[in-house]
Amino acid sequence: MKARDIMTVNVISVKRDALIKDIAHILVENRIGGVPVVDDDGRVVGIISETDLVRKEKNVHIPSYITVLQGVIYLESFKRFEEDIRKITAYKAEDIMTAEVEKVHEDDDVETIASLMIEKGVNRVPVVDSEGKLKGIICRYDIIKSMFN
């Protein structure tokens, strides 16, 4: 079985200048764990996973607070939290994407792809043509599904 036999062809992708808040919305709305980042010619230049978003968000300082009579009293400035959130939502895809992307081709064997994913610890790999243009994507789920079809 080949990559073309199991890949998802209608791939949701983003451009380098896509905002983080928009990417997060895309992931949530489509119930997907990551998206390829493509240039204007459709060539894969990176990939963003939900882990990349969480990693960026972990630097947000959440202020200490207490609740009194169903109200919230912040023990430190809420302004820093607002500033951190504002900074993060201004980031673009190119700021947080993984640029060293493992890619496969349509003619690659599923067994080879599965081994690559395990060896490199990735959950998804873009399928590209000879020019590096996005043709599809394969997730771990696609590998598992192919084993039972």
QUIRA-V142320 format. One record per helix or strand. SS is the DSSP state (h for helix, s for strand). FROM is the first residue (numbers start at 1). LEN is the number of residues. Records with the same first field share a line. If there is no record, write none. Layout:
BEGIN
SS: FROM-LEN  FROM-LEN
END
This chain:
BEGIN
s: 2-1  8-1  13-3  19-1  34-5  43-7  65-4  71-4  92-1  98-1  103-3  109-1  124-5  133-7
h: 3-4  20-11  50-8  78-13  93-4  110-11  140-8
END
